[in-house]
Amino acid sequence: MSGVVSSNSNDPRVIRTRQLILDAFLYHLSLKNFNSITIQNITEQATINRAILRPFSG
C-alpha cells in the first residue's frame, strides 16, 4: 500500500505529520495575520509535500 496515507490516527507517521503541520501553522501565525498564511507557507515549513496536506484538512 505504498503512497497511501493511513487513516489510523495512532499511526506514528500520521501523528508526526499532524505535529509538523501544526508546528508550521503556529510558527507562521506568530509571524503574520491568519488570513496571510498560505498552504505553501505551511507545507514548506513542515517539509511535506502539498498533496500530503489534503487528507489532514478534513
C-alpha positions in Angstrom: 0.0 0.0 0.0 2.8 2.4 -0.9 1.7 6.0 -1.2 -1.5 5.6 0.8 -2.0 7.7 3.9 -3.1 5.6 6.9 -6.4 6.6 8.3 -5.3 5.2 11.7 -4.7 8.3 13.9 -2.4 6.1 16.1 0.0 5.5 13.3 3.3 7.2 14.2 3.6 8.7 10.7 0.2 10.3 11.0 1.0 11.7 14.4 4.3 13.1 13.2 2.8 14.7 10.1 0.0 16.2 12.1 2.5 17.7 14.5 4.7 19.1 11.7 1.6 20.7 10.2 0.5 22.2 13.5 4.0 23.5 14.3 4.4 25.1 10.9 1.0 26.7 11.2 1.7 28.1 14.7 5.1 29.3 13.5 3.5 31.3 10.7 0.7 32.5 12.9 3.3 34.1 15.2 4.8 36.0 12.3 1.7 37.1 10.4 -2.0 37.5 10.2 -4.1 34.3 9.9 -5.5 35.4 6.5 -2.0 35.8 5.2 -0.9 32.2 5.9 -0.9 30.0 2.8 -0.8 26.3 2.2 2.6 26.8 0.6 3.9 28.5 3.8 2.8 25.6 5.9 4.0 22.8 3.6 7.4 24.4 3.1 7.9 25.0 6.8 6.7 21.5 7.7 8.8 20.0 4.9 6.0 18.0 3.5 4.5 17.6 0.0 1.5 19.7 -0.6 -0.5 16.6 -1.6 0.0 15.2 1.9 -1.9 18.1 3.4 -5.2 17.2 1.8 -6.1 14.1 4.0 -5.3 16.2 7.1 -7.6 19.0 6.2 -10.8 17.3 7.0 
